[in-house]
Amino acid sequence: MSDLKYTDRVIRFIQELNCEDLSPDIRHQSKRCLLDAMGAMIAGTQTPPARVVAKIAEGQFCGSDATILVRGSKAAAGGAVLANGFAANALDIDDGYRLAKGHPGACVLPVILSAAECTPLCSGAEFLTALIIGYELGIRAGRIRHARYETYHSSGSWGAVAGAAAAGRIMGLSAPTLRQAMGTAEYHAPIGPMMKGIKTPSMVKDSIGWGAMVAMLSVLMAREGFTGIEPLFADTPNPEWIKNLGHDWQIFHLYFKPYAACRWAQPAVDGALKIKDEQGVVTSDIRAIRIRSFDAACALSTRPPTNTEEAQYNIAYPVAAALIDGEVGPRQVLPPRIFDEEIRDLLSRITTEVGQEYESAFPAKTYAEVVIETIRGEIFASGRIEPRWEPPDTLPTDQELETKFHWLADPVLGESRCDELVRSIWNFEKEPCAHVLIRRCKKDV
């Protein structure tokens, strides 16, 4: 198979995948992903960065093609995708794929929501098919991107290609036009230096909003005759990543996130909670907490946060918040909770160190160990901890994902509207019109 034929194989996958031919397990996994990503996006609309970008989208992308989630306002398709893309990753509680070191769901869902609105005949089954395409190609694009570049690039850098592929499927692009759309998306995608965004947490996050907008605009531009480069699938260092499309379903290997924090911090959260639950440790009795983990996790801040991004890209803050509140969700990473003195006092007693055995396992595994010392001199260790909801052994049940969805979305939309959304998603392949999702994302009145 020549290099260019890899892209041909990708395009055949985009055009020929049929929801009816997929196994029940694959279709069900796509609905689990949809439920989880929608919950993250709905809750994310309430954050400062999402509100800023929604306002900009309404003012700078005037139009009526697509909807900005929850607000219900209309904008041009690119603007709606930009706003919804920022919301999707605003709380850092969306799914991820370990070896791509990023978030495929948040990259794809905002794009296909707008693509479906622009395509009135898009059914729920077609929407789920496009979502699966986006996950499968996004995961592979991420692996190719990281294999070809030394710098750790943000999710938007490869997610733009996945979004263009998925939206191109919904919008019925021809094979030549799909090639140009994906090539244009790759060329114009944000090349975000991820570790700089971690060193200086800010509203840029994982560049997902910008990548999603590039995906949507690339599809629209290609449809009008715009040409791009050969997409990165031709650059794959491992031919099997492309040859196994439609056979080796990577969507089953996602992790899900129980906490609104960087995934690298989450094993430490689980380790601290394990000690608290097993030993009955009271936070006022804690003299010191030591976290031993891999280098990238230890690069996360241990300083008191001044905004929601600093709370999420932090390893000490979510541990302290979890020990005091028992959870790390939207409330914990937004004002006024991030300024709580009790949490900040406990945070000041947390230190980190790199464990070479954990560094060697990264990025395939993200381990941590937590040691808590009490004022009475007691030493409690968690042992090696892997974050919860990790494939293949600790993935959440459907009920756990439903509970997470309600935890995130009920405060925004109300319980009854969220019940309606959950029922719709579990039966989404039967929906005649996919953009019912947008219509149902409005607050109860």
C-alpha positions as CSV (number, residue, x, y, z in Angstrom):
1,M,0.0,0.0,0.0
2,S,1.6,3.3,-1.1
3,D,1.6,6.4,1.1
4,L,-1.3,8.0,-0.9
5,K,-3.3,4.8,-0.7
6,Y,-3.4,5.2,3.1
7,T,-5.6,8.3,2.6
8,D,-7.7,6.4,0.0
9,R,-8.3,3.7,2.7
10,V,-9.3,6.4,5.2
11,I,-11.7,7.9,2.7
12,R,-13.3,4.5,1.9
13,F,-13.8,4.0,5.6
14,I,-15.5,7.5,5.9
15,Q,-17.8,6.9,3.0
16,E,-18.6,3.2,3.4
17,L,-19.2,2.7,7.1
18,N,-22.8,1.8,7.8
19,C,-24.4,1.9,11.2
20,E,-26.6,-1.1,10.4
21,D,-23.5,-3.2,9.7
22,L,-21.8,-2.3,13.1
23,S,-22.0,-4.7,16.0
24,P,-24.4,-3.8,18.9
25,D,-21.3,-3.3,21.1
26,I,-19.8,-0.7,18.8
27,R,-23.1,1.2,18.5
28,H,-23.6,1.1,22.3
29,Q,-20.1,2.4,22.9
30,S,-20.8,5.3,20.6
31,K,-23.8,6.2,22.7
32,R,-21.8,6.0,25.9
33,C,-19.3,8.4,24.3
34,L,-22.1,10.7,23.2
35,L,-23.7,10.8,26.6
36,D,-20.3,11.5,28.3
37,A,-19.2,14.2,25.9
38,M,-22.6,15.9,25.9
39,G,-22.5,16.1,29.7
40,A,-19.1,17.7,29.7
41,M,-20.1,20.2,27.0
42,I,-23.4,21.2,28.7
43,A,-21.6,21.8,32.0
44,G,-18.7,23.5,30.2
45,T,-21.0,26.2,28.8
46,Q,-21.2,27.7,32.3
47,T,-17.5,28.4,32.5
48,P,-15.7,31.8,31.9
49,P,-13.9,30.7,28.7
50,A,-17.0,29.3,27.2
51,R,-19.0,32.4,27.9
52,V,-16.3,34.6,26.5
53,V,-16.1,32.7,23.2
54,A,-19.9,32.3,22.9
55,K,-20.2,36.1,23.1
56,I,-17.4,36.5,20.5
57,A,-19.1,33.9,18.2
58,E,-22.4,35.7,18.4
59,G,-20.8,39.0,17.5
60,Q,-18.2,38.0,15.0
61,F,-19.7,35.0,13.2
62,C,-23.2,36.4,12.5
63,G,-25.5,33.9,10.9
64,S,-28.2,31.3,11.6
65,D,-26.7,28.1,10.4
66,A,-26.1,26.5,13.8
67,T,-26.8,26.8,17.5
68,I,-24.6,27.7,20.5
69,L,-25.3,25.1,23.1
70,V,-27.6,26.0,26.0
71,R,-27.8,29.7,25.1
72,G,-29.8,28.7,22.1
73,S,-28.4,31.7,20.1
74,K,-27.6,31.2,16.4
75,A,-24.3,31.9,14.6
76,A,-22.6,30.9,11.4
77,A,-21.5,27.2,11.5
78,G,-17.9,28.0,12.2
79,G,-18.8,30.3,15.1
80,A,-21.1,27.8,16.7
81,V,-18.5,25.1,16.5
82,L,-15.9,27.5,18.0
83,A,-18.1,28.2,21.0
84,N,-19.3,24.6,21.5
85,G,-15.7,23.4,21.1
86,F,-14.5,25.6,23.9
87,A,-17.3,24.4,26.1
88,A,-16.6,20.7,25.3
89,N,-13.2,20.8,27.0
90,A,-13.7,23.7,29.4
91,L,-13.9,21.5,32.5
92,D,-11.3,18.9,31.4
93,I,-13.8,16.2,32.3
94,D,-14.3,14.7,28.8
95,D,-13.0,11.4,27.5
96,G,-9.4,10.7,26.3
97,Y,-7.2,8.2,24.6
98,R,-3.9,7.4,26.3
99,L,-1.5,7.1,23.4
100,A,-2.9,10.1,21.6
101,K,-2.4,12.1,24.8
102,G,-5.7,14.0,24.1
103,H,-9.4,14.2,23.8
104,P,-11.0,12.8,20.6
105,G,-14.6,13.2,21.7
106,A,-14.4,16.9,22.5
107,C,-12.7,17.5,19.1
108,V,-15.4,15.7,17.1
109,L,-18.8,16.3,18.8
110,P,-19.0,20.1,18.4
111,V,-18.3,19.8,14.7
112,I,-20.9,17.1,13.9
113,L,-23.5,18.9,16.0
114,S,-23.3,21.8,13.6
115,A,-22.9,19.6,10.6
116,A,-26.1,17.9,11.5
117,E,-27.9,21.2,11.8
118,C,-26.7,22.1,8.3
119,T,-27.9,18.8,7.0
120,P,-31.6,18.5,7.8
121,L,-31.8,14.8,6.6
122,C,-29.1,13.7,9.1
123,S,-30.6,10.9,11.2
124,G,-29.5,9.7,14.6
125,A,-28.0,6.6,13.0
126,E,-25.9,8.7,10.6
127,F,-24.8,11.0,13.4
128,L,-23.6,8.0,15.5
129,T,-21.8,6.7,12.4
130,A,-20.0,10.0,12.0
131,L,-19.1,10.1,15.7
132,I,-17.5,6.7,15.4
133,I,-15.6,7.8,12.3
134,G,-14.4,10.8,14.2
135,Y,-13.1,8.8,17.1
136,E,-11.4,6.1,15.0
137,L,-9.6,8.7,12.8
138,G,-8.9,11.1,15.6
139,I,-7.1,8.5,17.6
140,R,-5.0,7.5,14.6
141,A,-4.3,11.1,13.6
142,G,-3.2,11.8,17.2
143,R,-0.8,8.9,17.2
144,I,0.6,9.8,13.8
145,R,1.1,13.5,14.9
146,H,3.0,12.5,18.0
147,A,5.1,9.9,16.2
148,R,6.2,12.5,13.6
149,Y,6.9,15.5,15.8
150,E,8.9,15.8,19.0
151,T,6.9,18.6,20.5
152,Y,3.8,17.4,22.4
153,H,0.9,19.0,20.4
154,S,-2.5,19.8,21.8
155,S,-5.6,17.9,20.8
156,G,-6.8,20.5,18.4
157,S,-3.7,19.9,16.2
158,W,-5.0,16.4,15.2
159,G,-8.6,16.7,16.2
160,A,-9.2,19.2,13.4
161,V,-8.6,16.3,10.9
162,A,-11.0,14.0,12.7
163,G,-13.7,16.7,12.9
164,A,-13.4,17.4,9.2
165,A,-13.7,13.7,8.4
166,A,-16.8,13.2,10.5
167,A,-18.5,16.4,9.3
168,G,-17.6,15.6,5.7
169,R,-19.4,12.3,6.1
170,I,-22.6,14.0,7.4
171,M,-22.5,16.6,4.7
172,G,-21.9,14.1,1.9
173,L,-18.6,15.2,0.6
174,S,-17.2,13.3,-2.4
175,A,-13.9,11.4,-2.1
176,P,-11.8,14.1,-3.7
177,T,-13.4,16.8,-1.6
178,L,-13.0,14.8,1.6
179,R,-9.3,14.6,0.9
180,Q,-9.0,18.4,0.4
181,A,-11.1,19.0,3.6
182,M,-8.9,16.8,5.7
183,G,-5.7,18.3,4.2
184,T,-6.9,21.8,4.7
185,A,-7.8,21.0,8.3
186,E,-4.4,19.5,9.0
187,Y,-2.6,22.5,7.5
188,H,-4.6,25.1,9.3
189,A,-5.0,23.3,12.6
190,P,-3.7,24.9,15.8
191,I,-0.2,23.6,16.5
192,G,-0.5,24.2,20.3
193,P,2.6,23.5,22.4
194,M,0.8,21.6,25.1
195,M,3.4,21.7,27.8
196,K,3.5,25.6,27.6
197,G,-0.2,25.5,28.2
198,I,0.3,23.4,31.3
199,K,3.2,25.6,32.5
200,T,1.0,28.6,32.1
201,P,-2.6,27.5,32.5
202,S,-5.0,29.7,30.6
203,M,-8.2,29.7,28.6
204,V,-6.5,28.3,25.5
205,K,-6.9,24.8,27.1
206,D,-6.2,22.0,24.6
207,S,-6.9,24.1,21.5
208,I,-10.0,22.1,20.9
209,G,-12.3,25.0,20.2
210,W,-10.0,26.4,17.5
211,G,-9.4,22.9,16.0
212,A,-13.1,22.2,15.8
213,M,-13.7,25.6,14.1
214,V,-10.9,24.8,11.6
215,A,-12.5,21.4,10.9
216,M,-15.9,23.0,10.1
217,L,-14.5,25.7,8.0
218,S,-12.2,23.3,6.1
219,V,-15.3,21.2,5.1
220,L,-17.1,24.3,3.9
221,M,-14.1,25.6,2.0
222,A,-13.4,22.2,0.4
223,R,-17.0,22.0,-0.7
224,E,-16.4,25.3,-2.6
225,G,-13.3,24.1,-4.3
226,F,-10.5,25.0,-1.8
227,T,-7.5,22.6,-2.0
228,G,-5.3,21.4,0.8
229,I,-2.2,19.2,1.5
230,E,-2.2,15.4,1.5
231,P,-3.7,14.5,4.9
232,L,-1.4,13.1,7.6
233,F,-2.6,9.6,7.2
234,A,-0.2,9.2,4.3
235,D,2.6,9.9,6.9
236,T,1.7,7.0,9.2
237,P,4.8,5.3,10.6
238,N,2.8,2.2,11.2
239,P,0.7,0.9,8.3
240,E,-1.4,-1.2,10.6
241,W,-3.0,1.9,12.1
242,I,-4.7,2.5,8.8
243,K,-5.1,-1.1,7.5
244,N,-7.0,-2.1,10.6
245,L,-9.7,0.6,10.2
246,G,-13.0,-1.1,10.6
247,H,-11.5,-4.1,12.4
248,D,-9.5,-2.9,15.4
249,W,-12.0,-0.5,17.0
250,Q,-10.0,2.0,19.1
251,I,-13.2,3.6,20.5
252,F,-13.3,0.8,23.0
253,H,-9.9,1.9,24.5
254,L,-10.9,5.3,25.7
255,Y,-10.7,6.3,29.3
256,F,-13.5,8.4,31.0
257,K,-12.9,11.0,33.7
258,P,-14.6,11.1,37.1
259,Y,-13.0,14.4,38.0
260,A,-12.8,17.9,36.5
261,A,-9.0,17.9,36.4
262,C,-6.1,17.0,34.2
263,R,-6.0,13.2,33.8
264,W,-2.4,13.2,35.0
265,A,-3.6,14.4,38.4
266,Q,-6.3,11.9,38.8
267,P,-4.4,8.8,40.0
268,A,-3.2,11.0,42.9
269,V,-6.8,12.0,43.7
270,D,-7.8,8.4,43.8
271,G,-4.7,7.5,45.9
272,A,-5.5,10.2,48.5
273,L,-9.2,9.2,48.6
274,K,-8.2,5.5,49.0
275,I,-6.1,6.4,52.1
276,K,-8.9,8.6,53.6
277,D,-11.5,5.8,53.1
278,E,-9.3,3.0,54.4
279,Q,-7.6,4.8,57.3
280,G,-10.3,7.3,58.2
281,V,-7.8,10.2,58.0
282,V,-9.2,13.6,59.0
283,T,-7.8,16.4,56.9
284,S,-7.0,18.5,60.0
285,D,-4.7,15.7,61.2
286,I,-2.6,15.7,58.0
287,R,0.9,17.1,58.3
288,A,2.1,16.4,54.8
289,I,1.1,14.7,51.5
290,R,3.7,13.4,49.1
291,I,2.7,12.5,45.5
292,R,5.1,10.3,43.5
293,S,4.3,10.2,39.8
294,F,5.6,10.6,36.3
295,D,7.4,13.8,35.1
296,A,4.5,15.4,33.2
297,A,2.2,15.0,36.2
298,C,4.8,16.5,38.5
299,A,5.0,19.4,36.0
300,L,1.5,20.4,36.9
301,S,1.2,23.3,39.3
302,T,1.0,22.9,43.1
303,R,0.2,26.6,43.6
304,P,-3.2,27.9,44.8
305,P,-5.3,28.5,41.7
306,T,-6.5,32.0,40.8
307,N,-8.9,30.7,38.0
308,T,-10.6,27.6,36.8
309,E,-7.8,26.7,34.4
310,E,-5.2,26.8,37.1
311,A,-7.4,24.6,39.3
312,Q,-7.6,22.0,36.5
313,Y,-4.0,22.0,35.4
314,N,-2.9,21.4,39.0
315,I,-1.9,18.3,40.9
316,A,-2.2,19.6,44.5
317,Y,-5.5,21.4,44.2
318,P,-7.7,18.5,43.1
319,V,-6.2,16.3,45.7
320,A,-6.9,18.8,48.4
321,A,-10.4,19.5,47.1
322,A,-11.2,15.8,46.9
323,L,-10.1,15.1,50.4
324,I,-12.3,18.0,51.8
325,D,-15.3,17.8,49.4
326,G,-15.3,14.2,48.4
327,E,-15.5,15.2,44.7
328,V,-13.8,17.3,42.0
329,G,-16.5,18.7,39.7
330,P,-17.6,22.0,38.3
331,R,-18.2,23.5,41.8
332,Q,-14.7,22.7,42.9
333,V,-12.9,24.2,39.9
334,L,-14.9,27.4,39.6
335,P,-15.1,30.5,41.9
336,P,-15.8,30.9,44.7
337,R,-14.7,27.4,45.8
338,I,-11.2,27.7,44.3
339,F,-10.5,30.4,46.9
340,D,-11.6,28.4,49.9
341,E,-9.1,28.8,52.7
342,E,-9.4,25.2,54.0
343,I,-8.6,23.7,50.6
344,R,-5.7,26.2,50.2
345,D,-4.3,25.3,53.6
346,L,-4.3,21.6,52.8
347,L,-2.8,22.3,49.3
348,S,0.2,24.0,50.9
349,R,1.1,20.7,52.6
350,I,1.4,18.8,49.3
351,T,4.6,18.1,47.4
352,T,5.5,16.0,44.4
353,E,8.4,13.9,43.2
354,V,9.1,12.0,40.0
355,G,9.2,8.2,40.2
356,Q,11.4,6.8,37.4
357,E,9.3,3.6,37.4
358,Y,6.2,5.7,36.7
359,E,8.0,7.8,34.1
360,S,9.0,4.7,32.2
361,A,5.4,3.5,32.1
362,F,4.1,6.9,30.7
363,P,2.2,7.5,28.4
364,A,0.8,4.0,28.1
365,K,0.1,4.1,31.9
366,T,-0.4,7.0,34.2
367,Y,0.5,5.9,37.7
368,A,0.9,7.7,41.0
369,E,1.5,6.8,44.7
370,V,0.3,9.0,47.6
371,V,1.8,9.0,51.0
372,I,0.0,10.9,53.9
373,E,1.8,11.7,57.1
374,T,-0.3,12.7,60.1
375,I,0.6,15.1,62.9
376,R,0.9,12.0,65.2
377,G,3.6,10.6,62.9
378,E,1.5,8.0,61.2
379,I,2.5,7.1,57.6
380,F,-0.1,5.8,55.2
381,A,0.7,4.9,51.6
382,S,-1.7,4.2,48.8
383,G,0.6,2.0,46.8
384,R,0.7,2.3,43.0
385,I,-2.6,3.8,41.7
386,E,-4.0,3.9,38.2
387,P,-6.9,6.4,37.6
388,R,-10.4,5.1,37.7
389,W,-12.4,4.5,34.5
390,E,-9.4,3.3,32.6
391,P,-9.5,0.5,30.0
392,P,-9.7,-2.4,30.1
393,D,-10.5,-3.2,33.7
394,T,-12.1,-0.2,35.5
395,L,-14.4,1.4,32.8
396,P,-17.6,2.9,34.1
397,T,-20.9,1.2,33.8
398,D,-23.7,2.7,31.9
399,Q,-25.3,3.7,35.2
400,E,-22.1,5.4,36.3
401,L,-22.0,7.4,33.1
402,E,-25.7,8.4,33.6
403,T,-25.0,9.5,37.1
404,K,-22.0,11.6,35.9
405,F,-24.2,13.1,33.2
406,H,-26.8,14.2,35.7
407,W,-24.2,15.5,38.1
408,L,-22.8,17.7,35.3
409,A,-25.9,18.7,33.4
410,D,-28.8,18.8,35.9
411,P,-27.6,22.1,37.4
412,V,-27.6,23.6,33.9
413,L,-30.7,22.2,32.2
414,G,-32.8,20.7,35.1
415,E,-33.4,17.1,36.0
416,S,-36.4,16.5,33.7
417,R,-34.8,17.9,30.6
418,C,-31.7,15.8,31.4
419,D,-33.8,12.7,31.8
420,E,-35.2,13.3,28.3
421,L,-31.7,13.7,26.9
422,V,-30.5,10.5,28.4
423,R,-33.4,8.5,27.0
424,S,-32.9,10.1,23.6
425,I,-29.2,9.2,23.6
426,W,-29.6,5.6,24.5
427,N,-32.0,5.2,21.6
428,F,-30.3,7.7,19.3
429,E,-30.0,5.4,16.3
430,K,-33.9,5.5,16.1
431,E,-34.0,9.3,16.0
432,P,-35.1,10.5,12.5
433,C,-33.5,13.9,13.0
434,A,-30.1,14.2,14.8
435,H,-30.2,17.9,15.6
436,V,-32.9,17.1,18.2
437,L,-29.9,17.0,20.5
438,I,-29.5,20.7,20.2
439,R,-33.2,21.5,20.7
440,R,-33.2,19.4,23.9
441,C,-30.3,21.4,25.3
442,K,-32.5,24.2,26.6
443,K,-33.3,24.9,30.2
444,D,-36.7,23.9,31.7
445,V,-39.0,26.8,32.0
